[in-house]
Amino acid sequence: MSFLTAAISILKETGREMTATEIARVAIERGLVESSGKTPEATLTAQLYVRLRDHPQGPLRKIAEPGPLRARRDSVRWAWRE
C-alpha cells in the first residue's frame, strides 16, 4: 500500500485532522506501509500536496495555521471531508 492510500484510509477511519507525522507514525505502526527511508513523513507530505494539487476540489483538505509564508513543522494538518 502506498503512503497516500494509507493516509486516506487513516484519515477516513479517524475522522479527525492529523499532521503528516502522526499519519506516517500510525501507518507504520499498523503495518500499512514499510519505509526504509529516514523521513517517511516527508514522503507522505509530498504525496499529500501532489494529491491536493491534482484534485483541488476533492475531499482531501489542508488546514494550515496562519503565520509565516513557510509552514512550521507539524503546523499543517490534513483531513478527509466527504
C-alpha positions in Angstrom: 0.0 0.0 0.0 1.3 3.5 -0.8 1.7 6.2 1.8 -1.1 8.1 0.1 -3.5 5.2 0.2 -2.7 4.5 3.8 -3.1 8.2 4.7 -6.5 8.4 3.1 -7.6 5.2 4.9 -6.4 6.5 8.3 -8.0 10.0 7.8 -11.3 8.4 6.8 -11.2 6.0 9.7 -10.3 8.5 12.4 -12.4 11.3 11.1 -10.1 13.9 12.6 -7.4 16.3 11.5 -3.9 14.9 11.7 -0.4 16.0 10.9 1.7 14.1 8.3 4.0 13.0 11.1 1.0 11.5 13.0 -0.3 9.8 9.9 3.1 8.3 8.9 3.6 7.0 12.5 0.1 5.3 12.6 0.6 3.8 9.1 4.0 2.3 10.0 2.7 1.1 13.4 -0.2 -0.6 11.8 2.0 -2.2 9.1 0.1 -0.5 6.3 3.4 0.7 4.8 7.1 -0.1 5.0 9.7 2.6 4.9 13.4 2.2 4.7 13.9 5.9 4.4 14.8 8.3 7.2 11.9 10.7 6.6 8.7 8.9 5.8 6.7 11.9 6.9 8.4 14.0 4.2 7.4 11.3 1.6 3.9 11.4 2.8 3.7 15.2 2.9 4.9 15.3 -0.7 2.3 12.8 -1.8 -0.5 14.7 0.1 0.5 18.0 -1.6 0.5 16.4 -5.0 -2.9 14.9 -4.5 -4.3 18.2 -3.3 -2.7 20.0 -6.3 -4.1 17.5 -8.8 -7.6 17.3 -7.1 -8.2 20.7 -5.6 -12.0 20.1 -5.3 -11.6 16.6 -3.8 -12.3 15.6 -0.2 -8.7 16.0 1.0 -8.3 19.2 3.0 -5.2 21.0 4.2 -5.7 23.0 7.4 -2.8 25.4 8.0 -2.3 27.7 10.9 -2.0 31.3 9.9 1.5 32.7 10.2 4.7 33.0 8.1 4.9 32.2 4.4 6.5 28.8 5.1 4.8 26.3 7.3 6.5 25.3 10.6 6.9 21.6 11.2 3.6 19.9 12.1 1.6 23.2 11.7 -0.3 21.8 8.8 -3.0 19.2 9.5 -4.8 17.1 6.9 -8.4 15.9 6.9 -10.7 13.9 4.7 -14.1 15.6 4.3 -16.7 14.0 2.1 
